[in-house]
Amino acid sequence: MENSKKARTVNDHLGCELVWRRGAGGKWILHFKRRFMGLVVPDDRHPKMYRRELSSGRYSAMANLSRAKDATLEAAIREIAWEQRFPAITAASARSSLSQVNTSRGPSK
């Protein structure tokens, strides 16, 4: 009971900061504040059908625009809620990936 109450509160607060923006080529881009959270793209073969871009770079099964945007929104809410619940893990992961980027550039001149 306590977890569902917490999740409902998180979802209520996030709703005002998640924004859909229309991109080129009929794409829909979801942002949380200024952060990219998801992408919905039109299907190449079937008009009025869309796919959600997955984290692996692949695309989901086809769905209408409303369902594709809803799936993307739910994934973003889960990710943000997890980051709010475990801020120390998220911060450590960000520092780790940042250090990998800095070391992969090679020596600076």
DSSP file (Angstrom, degrees, kcal/mol; ACC not computed):
  #  RESIDUE AA STRUCTURE BP1 BP2  ACC     N-H-->O    O-->H-N    N-H-->O    O-->H-N    TCO  KAPPA ALPHA  PHI   PSI    X-CA   Y-CA   Z-CA
    1    1 A M     >        0   0    0      0, 0.0     4,-1.7     0, 0.0     5,-0.1   0.000 360.0 360.0 360.0 -42.1    0.0    0.0    0.0
    2    2 A E  H  >  +     0   0    0      1,-0.2     4,-2.1     2,-0.2     5,-0.1   0.898 360.0  51.4 -63.6 -41.9    2.8    2.4    0.9
    3    3 A N  H  > S+     0   0    0      1,-0.2     4,-2.6     2,-0.2    -1,-0.2   0.900 108.9  49.9 -64.1 -41.8    4.7    1.8   -2.4
    4    4 A S  H  > S+     0   0    0      1,-0.2     4,-2.1     2,-0.2    -1,-0.2   0.872 110.3  51.0 -67.0 -34.8    1.5    2.5   -4.6
    5    5 A K  H  X S+     0   0    0     -4,-1.7     4,-1.8     2,-0.2    -1,-0.2   0.913 111.9  47.0 -66.0 -41.6    0.9    5.7   -2.7
    6    6 A K  H  X S+     0   0    0     -4,-2.1     4,-2.3     2,-0.2    -2,-0.2   0.916 112.0  50.0 -65.0 -44.0    4.5    6.8   -3.3
    7    7 A A  H  X S+     0   0    0     -4,-2.6     4,-2.5     1,-0.2    -2,-0.2   0.893 109.0  52.1 -63.4 -40.4    4.4    5.9   -7.0
    8    8 A R  H  X S+     0   0    0     -4,-2.1     4,-2.1     1,-0.2    -1,-0.2   0.903 110.0  49.0 -63.4 -40.8    1.1    7.9   -7.4
    9    9 A T  H  X S+     0   0    0     -4,-1.8     4,-1.9     2,-0.2    -2,-0.2   0.911 110.7  50.0 -65.0 -43.3    2.7   10.9   -5.8
   10   10 A V  H  X S+     0   0    0     -4,-2.3     4,-1.9     1,-0.2    -2,-0.2   0.938 111.1  49.4 -60.7 -47.5    5.8   10.7   -8.1
   11   11 A N  H  X S+     0   0    0     -4,-2.5     4,-1.5     1,-0.2    -1,-0.2   0.881 108.9  52.9 -60.6 -39.9    3.6   10.4  -11.2
   12   12 A D  H  < S+     0   0    0     -4,-2.1     4,-0.4     1,-0.2    -1,-0.2   0.897 111.9  44.8 -63.5 -40.5    1.5   13.4  -10.2
   13   13 A H  H  < S+     0   0    0     -4,-1.9     3,-0.4     1,-0.2     4,-0.2   0.810 111.8  52.1 -75.2 -29.9    4.6   15.6   -9.7
   14   14 A L  H >X S+     0   0    0     -4,-1.9     3,-2.0     1,-0.2     4,-1.0   0.802  89.6  79.1 -76.2 -28.8    6.3   14.5  -12.9
   15   15 A G  T 3< S+     0   0    0     -4,-1.5     3,-0.3     1,-0.3    -1,-0.2   0.801  91.5  50.2 -53.0 -36.0    3.3   15.2  -15.2
   16   16 A C  T 34 S+     0   0    0     -4,-0.4    -1,-0.3    -3,-0.4    -2,-0.1   0.648 112.1  47.5 -80.2 -13.1    3.9   18.9  -15.4
   17   17 A E  T <4 S+     0   0    0     -3,-2.0    16,-2.0    -4,-0.2     2,-0.6   0.498  90.0  88.6-106.8  -5.8    7.6   18.5  -16.3
   18   18 A L  E  <  -A   32   0A   0     -4,-1.0     2,-0.4    -3,-0.3    14,-0.2  -0.845  59.8-178.0 -93.2 123.6    7.3   15.9  -19.1
   19   19 A V  E     -A   31   0A   0     12,-2.8    12,-2.7    -2,-0.6     2,-0.4  -0.977  21.7-144.0-130.7 133.3    6.7   17.6  -22.4
   20   20 A W  E     -A   30   0A   0     -2,-0.4     2,-0.4    10,-0.2    10,-0.2  -0.787  19.6-171.6 -90.8 136.4    6.1   16.3  -25.9
   21   21 A R  E     -A   29   0A   0      8,-2.6     8,-3.0    -2,-0.4     2,-0.5  -0.984  23.4-122.2-127.7 141.5    7.7   18.2  -28.8
   22   22 A R  E     -A   28   0A   0     -2,-0.4     6,-0.2     6,-0.2     2,-0.2  -0.697  32.6-166.7 -84.0 128.5    7.1   17.6  -32.5
   23   23 A G    >   -     0   0    0      4,-3.3     3,-0.9    -2,-0.5     4,-0.2  -0.461  32.8 -68.4-105.3 179.5   10.3   16.9  -34.4
   24   24 A A  G >  S+     0   0    0      1,-0.2     3,-0.9     2,-0.2    -1,-0.2  -0.341 115.0  25.0 -66.4 147.6   11.1   16.8  -38.1
   25   25 A G  G 3  S-     0   0    0      1,-0.2    -1,-0.2    -3,-0.1    -2,-0.0   0.725 133.8 -63.2  73.0  21.8    9.6   14.0  -40.2
   26   26 A G  G <  S+     0   0    0     -3,-0.9    -1,-0.2     1,-0.2    -2,-0.2   0.607  92.1 150.2  79.6  11.2    6.6   13.4  -37.9
   27   27 A K    <   -     0   0    0     -3,-0.9    -4,-3.3    -4,-0.2     2,-0.4  -0.446  36.7-147.4 -76.2 150.9    8.7   12.4  -34.9
   28   28 A W  E     -AB  22  40A   0     12,-2.8    12,-2.8    -6,-0.2     2,-0.4  -0.988  11.9-162.6-119.1 129.3    7.6   13.0  -31.4
   29   29 A I  E     -AB  21  39A   0     -8,-3.0    -8,-2.6    -2,-0.4     2,-0.5  -0.942   6.3-149.4-117.8 129.5   10.2   13.7  -28.7
   30   30 A L  E     -AB  20  38A   0      8,-2.6     7,-3.3    -2,-0.4     8,-1.2  -0.852  17.0-173.3-100.8 129.7    9.6   13.4  -25.0
   31   31 A H  E     -AB  19  36A   0    -12,-2.7   -12,-2.8    -2,-0.5     2,-0.6  -0.942  20.9-155.6-122.4 143.7   11.6   15.7  -22.7
   32   32 A F  E >  S-AB  18  35A   0      3,-2.7     3,-2.5    -2,-0.4     2,-0.6  -0.967  81.4 -45.7-113.8 109.9   11.8   15.9  -18.9
   33   33 A K  T 3  S-     0   0    0    -16,-2.0   -14,-0.1    -2,-0.6    -2,-0.0  -0.576 126.0 -28.7  58.3-112.4   12.9   19.5  -18.2
   34   34 A R  T 3  S+     0   0    0     -2,-0.6     2,-0.4    -3,-0.1    -1,-0.3   0.343 116.8 107.9-108.5   5.4   15.6   19.7  -20.8
   35   35 A R  E <  S-B   32   0A   0     -3,-2.5    -3,-2.7     1,-0.1     2,-0.3  -0.687  71.9-121.5 -92.1 132.8   16.6   16.0  -20.8
   36   36 A F  E     +B   31   0A   0     -2,-0.4    -5,-0.2    -5,-0.2     3,-0.1  -0.529  36.7 166.9 -68.2 130.7   15.7   13.7  -23.7
   37   37 A M  E     -     0   0A   0     -7,-3.3     2,-0.3     1,-0.4    -6,-0.2   0.614  54.2 -16.4-121.6 -21.5   13.5   10.8  -22.5
   38   38 A G  E     -B   30   0A   0     -8,-1.2    -8,-2.6     2,-0.0    -1,-0.4  -0.979  46.9-137.8-178.2 164.4   12.1    9.1  -25.5
   39   39 A L  E     -B   29   0A   0     14,-0.4    14,-2.6    -2,-0.3     2,-0.5  -0.999   5.3-166.6-140.8 134.4   11.3    9.1  -29.2
   40   40 A V  E     -BC  28  52A   0    -12,-2.8   -12,-2.8    -2,-0.4    12,-0.2  -0.991  17.1-173.4-120.1 125.6    8.3    8.0  -31.2
   41   41 A V  E     - C   0  51A   0     10,-2.8    10,-2.8    -2,-0.5   -14,-0.1  -0.891  27.5-106.6-121.2 148.5    8.7    7.7  -35.0
   42   42 A P  E     - C   0  50A   0      0, 0.0     8,-0.3     0, 0.0     2,-0.2  -0.434  41.3-106.9 -69.6 146.5    6.3    7.0  -37.8
   43   43 A D        -     0   0    0      6,-3.2     6,-0.2     3,-0.4     5,-0.1  -0.504  19.7-136.7 -73.5 142.0    6.5    3.6  -39.4
   44   44 A D  S    S+     0   0    0     -2,-0.2    -1,-0.1     1,-0.2     6,-0.0   0.855  97.3  30.7 -68.2 -36.4    8.0    3.6  -42.9
   45   45 A R  S    S+     0   0    0      1,-0.2    -1,-0.2     2,-0.0    -2,-0.0   0.811 113.0  56.9 -95.6 -33.3    5.5    1.2  -44.4
   46   46 A H  S >  S-     0   0    0      3,-0.1     3,-1.3     2,-0.0    -3,-0.4  -0.885  76.6-134.8-112.6 115.1    2.2    1.8  -42.6
   47   47 A P  T 3  S+     0   0    0      0, 0.0     3,-0.1     0, 0.0    -3,-0.1  -0.324  88.8  17.0 -65.1 147.3    0.6    5.2  -42.5
   48   48 A K  T 3  S+     0   0    0      1,-0.2    17,-0.4    -5,-0.1     2,-0.4   0.657 101.9 112.0  64.4  19.2   -0.7    6.4  -39.2
   49   49 A M    <   -     0   0    0     -3,-1.3    -6,-3.2    -6,-0.2     2,-0.3  -0.942  47.0-168.2-120.1 147.6    1.3    3.8  -37.3
   50   50 A Y  E     -CD  42  63A   0     13,-3.4    13,-2.0    -2,-0.4     2,-0.3  -0.838  11.9-149.6-132.4 163.4    4.2    4.5  -35.1
   51   51 A R  E     -C   41   0A   0    -10,-2.8   -10,-2.8    -2,-0.3     2,-0.4  -0.981  17.3-129.4-133.8 147.5    7.1    2.8  -33.3
   52   52 A R  E     -C   40   0A   0      9,-0.4     8,-2.4    -2,-0.3     2,-0.4  -0.815  25.1-123.5 -94.7 132.8    8.9    3.7  -30.0
   53   53 A E  B     -E   59   0B   0    -14,-2.6   -14,-0.4    -2,-0.4     6,-0.2  -0.648  29.5-146.3 -76.3 127.9   12.6    3.8  -30.1
   54   54 A L    >   -     0   0    0      4,-2.9     3,-2.0    -2,-0.4    -1,-0.0  -0.473  24.8-106.0 -91.3 165.0   14.0    1.4  -27.5
   55   55 A S  T 3  S+     0   0    0      1,-0.3    -1,-0.1    -2,-0.1     4,-0.0   0.745 117.9  62.0 -63.6 -23.5   17.2    1.9  -25.5
   56   56 A S  T 3  S-     0   0    0      2,-0.1    -1,-0.3     1,-0.1     3,-0.1   0.508 119.7-107.0 -80.2  -3.4   19.0   -0.7  -27.5
   57   57 A G  S <  S+     0   0    0     -3,-2.0    -2,-0.1     1,-0.4     2,-0.1   0.321  87.6 112.1  92.4  -8.2   18.5    1.4  -30.7
   58   58 A R        -     0   0    0     -5,-0.1    -4,-2.9     1,-0.0    -1,-0.4  -0.283  66.2-113.9 -85.6 179.8   15.9   -0.9  -32.0
   59   59 A Y  B     -E   53   0B   0     -6,-0.2    -6,-0.2    -3,-0.1     3,-0.1  -0.878  20.2-120.6-120.3 152.1   12.2   -0.1  -32.4
   60   60 A S        -     0   0    0     -8,-2.4     3,-0.1    -2,-0.3    -1,-0.1  -0.085  45.7 -74.3 -75.4 179.1    9.1   -1.5  -30.7
   61   61 A A        -     0   0    0      1,-0.1    -9,-0.4   -10,-0.1    -1,-0.2  -0.322  65.9 -82.3 -67.9 160.8    6.2   -3.2  -32.4
   62   62 A M        +     0   0    0    -11,-0.1     2,-0.3    -3,-0.1   -11,-0.2  -0.321  57.3 160.1 -67.9 148.7    3.8   -0.9  -34.3
   63   63 A A  B     -D   50   0A   0    -13,-2.0   -13,-3.4    -3,-0.1     2,-0.0  -0.968  44.2 -89.1-156.3 164.1    1.1    1.0  -32.5
   64   64 A N     >  -     0   0    0     -2,-0.3     4,-2.4   -15,-0.2     5,-0.2  -0.334  51.3 -98.6 -72.3 168.5   -1.1    4.0  -33.1
   65   65 A L  H  > S+     0   0    0    -17,-0.4     4,-2.6     1,-0.2     5,-0.3   0.886 121.0  53.4 -58.1 -43.4    0.3    7.3  -32.0
   66   66 A S  H  > S+     0   0    0      1,-0.2     4,-1.9     2,-0.2    -1,-0.2   0.912 112.7  42.6 -60.5 -44.8   -1.6    7.4  -28.7
   67   67 A R  H  > S+     0   0    0      2,-0.2     4,-2.3    -3,-0.2    -1,-0.2   0.876 113.7  51.5 -71.4 -37.7   -0.4    4.0  -27.6
   68   68 A A  H  X S+     0   0    0     -4,-2.4     4,-1.9     2,-0.2    -2,-0.2   0.915 112.7  45.8 -65.7 -42.1    3.2    4.6  -28.7
   69   69 A K  H  X S+     0   0    0     -4,-2.6     4,-2.5    -5,-0.2    -2,-0.2   0.887 111.7  52.7 -67.3 -38.1    3.4    7.9  -26.8
   70   70 A D  H  X S+     0   0    0     -4,-1.9     4,-2.5    -5,-0.3    -2,-0.2   0.909 108.9  49.0 -64.0 -42.4    1.8    6.3  -23.7
   71   71 A A  H  X S+     0   0    0     -4,-2.3     4,-1.9     2,-0.2    -1,-0.2   0.900 112.9  47.9 -64.0 -40.5    4.4    3.5  -23.7
   72   72 A T  H  X S+     0   0    0     -4,-1.9     4,-2.0     2,-0.2    -2,-0.2   0.905 111.7  50.1 -66.1 -41.9    7.2    6.0  -24.0
   73   73 A L  H  X S+     0   0    0     -4,-2.5     4,-2.4     1,-0.2    -2,-0.2   0.912 109.6  50.4 -63.0 -44.3    5.7    8.2  -21.3
   74   74 A E  H  X S+     0   0    0     -4,-2.5     4,-2.3     1,-0.2    -1,-0.2   0.894 109.9  50.3 -62.7 -40.4    5.4    5.2  -18.9
   75   75 A A  H  X S+     0   0    0     -4,-1.9     4,-2.2     2,-0.2    -1,-0.2   0.899 111.1  49.4 -64.5 -39.8    9.0    4.2  -19.5
   76   76 A A  H  X S+     0   0    0     -4,-2.0     4,-2.6     2,-0.2     5,-0.2   0.908 110.0  50.5 -65.6 -42.1   10.2    7.7  -18.8
   77   77 A I  H  X S+     0   0    0     -4,-2.4     4,-2.6     1,-0.2     5,-0.2   0.912 110.8  49.4 -62.7 -42.9    8.1    7.9  -15.5
   78   78 A R  H  X S+     0   0    0     -4,-2.3     4,-2.2     2,-0.2    -1,-0.2   0.914 112.2  48.5 -62.1 -42.4    9.6    4.6  -14.4
   79   79 A E  H  X S+     0   0    0     -4,-2.2     4,-2.3     2,-0.2    -2,-0.2   0.926 114.1  44.8 -64.8 -45.1   13.2    5.8  -15.1
   80   80 A I  H  X S+     0   0    0     -4,-2.6     4,-2.2     2,-0.2    -2,-0.2   0.904 112.9  51.0 -66.8 -41.5   12.7    9.1  -13.3
   81   81 A A  H  X S+     0   0    0     -4,-2.6     4,-1.9    -5,-0.2    -1,-0.2   0.900 110.4  49.7 -62.6 -40.3   11.0    7.5  -10.3
   82   82 A W  H  X S+     0   0    0     -4,-2.2     4,-2.2     1,-0.2    -2,-0.2   0.923 110.5  50.0 -64.1 -43.8   13.9    5.0  -10.1
   83   83 A E  H  < S+     0   0    0     -4,-2.3     7,-0.2     1,-0.2    -2,-0.2   0.867 111.7  48.2 -63.8 -35.7   16.5    7.8  -10.2
   84   84 A Q  H  < S+     0   0    0     -4,-2.2    -1,-0.2     1,-0.2    -2,-0.2   0.827 112.8  48.6 -72.4 -31.0   14.6    9.7   -7.5
   85   85 A R  H  < S+     0   0    0     -4,-1.9    -2,-0.2     1,-0.2    -1,-0.2   0.832 123.9  29.6 -77.4 -32.2   14.4    6.6   -5.3
   86   86 A F     X  +     0   0    0     -4,-2.2     4,-1.9    -5,-0.1    -1,-0.2  -0.559  68.1 156.4-125.8  66.6   18.1    5.7   -5.7
   87   87 A P  H  > S+     0   0    0      0, 0.0     4,-2.4     0, 0.0     5,-0.2   0.829  72.7  56.3 -65.2 -32.4   20.0    9.0   -6.2
   88   88 A A  H  > S+     0   0    0      2,-0.2     4,-2.1     1,-0.2     5,-0.2   0.904 109.0  46.2 -67.4 -40.3   23.3    7.7   -4.9
   89   89 A I  H  > S+     0   0    0      2,-0.2     4,-2.3    -3,-0.2    -1,-0.2   0.917 113.2  49.6 -66.6 -43.1   23.4    4.9   -7.5
   90   90 A T  H  X S+     0   0    0     -4,-1.9     4,-2.1    -7,-0.2    -2,-0.2   0.905 111.7  48.3 -63.0 -42.9   22.4    7.3  -10.3
   91   91 A A  H  X S+     0   0    0     -4,-2.4     4,-2.3     2,-0.2    -1,-0.2   0.907 111.8  49.3 -65.4 -42.1   25.1    9.8   -9.4
   92   92 A A  H  X S+     0   0    0     -4,-2.1     4,-2.2     1,-0.2    -2,-0.2   0.896 111.0  50.2 -64.6 -40.0   27.7    7.1   -9.2
   93   93 A S  H  X S+     0   0    0     -4,-2.3     4,-2.3     2,-0.2    -1,-0.2   0.891 110.1  50.1 -64.7 -40.3   26.7    5.7  -12.6
   94   94 A A  H  X S+     0   0    0     -4,-2.1     4,-2.0     2,-0.2    -2,-0.2   0.906 111.1  48.6 -65.5 -41.7   26.8    9.2  -14.1
   95   95 A R  H  X S+     0   0    0     -4,-2.3     4,-2.2     2,-0.2    -2,-0.2   0.906 111.3  51.0 -64.3 -40.5   30.3    9.8  -12.7
   96   96 A S  H  X S+     0   0    0     -4,-2.2     4,-1.6     1,-0.2    -2,-0.2   0.924 112.0  45.0 -63.6 -45.8   31.5    6.4  -14.0
   97   97 A S  H  X S+     0   0    0     -4,-2.3     4,-1.7     1,-0.2    -1,-0.2   0.843 111.7  53.8 -69.4 -31.7   30.2    7.1  -17.5
   98   98 A L  H  X S+     0   0    0     -4,-2.0     4,-2.1     2,-0.2    -1,-0.2   0.897 107.5  50.0 -67.9 -40.1   31.7   10.6  -17.5
   99   99 A S  H  X S+     0   0    0     -4,-2.2     4,-1.9     1,-0.2    -2,-0.2   0.849 108.4  53.6 -68.1 -32.2   35.1    9.3  -16.6
  100  100 A Q  H  X S+     0   0    0     -4,-1.6     4,-1.4     2,-0.2    -1,-0.2   0.885 109.1  48.9 -67.2 -38.2   34.9    6.7  -19.4
  101  101 A V  H  X S+     0   0    0     -4,-1.7     4,-0.6     1,-0.2    -2,-0.2   0.919 111.2  49.7 -66.5 -43.4   34.2    9.5  -21.9
  102  102 A N  H >< S+     0   0    0     -4,-2.1     3,-0.5     1,-0.2     4,-0.2   0.868 113.6  44.9 -65.3 -37.0   37.0   11.6  -20.7
  103  103 A T  H >< S+     0   0    0     -4,-1.9     3,-0.7     1,-0.2    -1,-0.2   0.734 104.8  62.6 -80.8 -21.1   39.6    8.8  -20.9
  104  104 A S  H 3< S+     0   0    0     -4,-1.4    -1,-0.2     1,-0.2    -2,-0.2   0.611  88.6  71.1 -80.5 -10.0   38.4    7.6  -24.3
  105  105 A R  T << S-     0   0    0     -4,-0.6    -1,-0.2    -3,-0.5    -2,-0.1   0.687  96.7-137.2 -78.3 -18.0   39.4   10.9  -26.0
  106  106 A G    <   -     0   0    0     -3,-0.7    -1,-0.2    -4,-0.2     2,-0.1  -0.333  48.9 -18.9  87.2-174.8   43.1   10.2  -25.7
  107  107 A P        -     0   0    0      0, 0.0     2,-0.2     0, 0.0    -4,-0.0  -0.391  67.2-128.4 -69.8 140.5   45.7   12.7  -24.6
  108  108 A S              0   0    0      1,-0.1    -2,-0.0    -2,-0.1    -3,-0.0  -0.598 360.0 360.0 -86.3 150.1   44.8   16.4  -24.9
  109  109 A K              0   0    0     -2,-0.2    -1,-0.1     0, 0.0     0, 0.0   0.408 360.0 360.0-103.9 360.0   47.1   18.7  -26.8
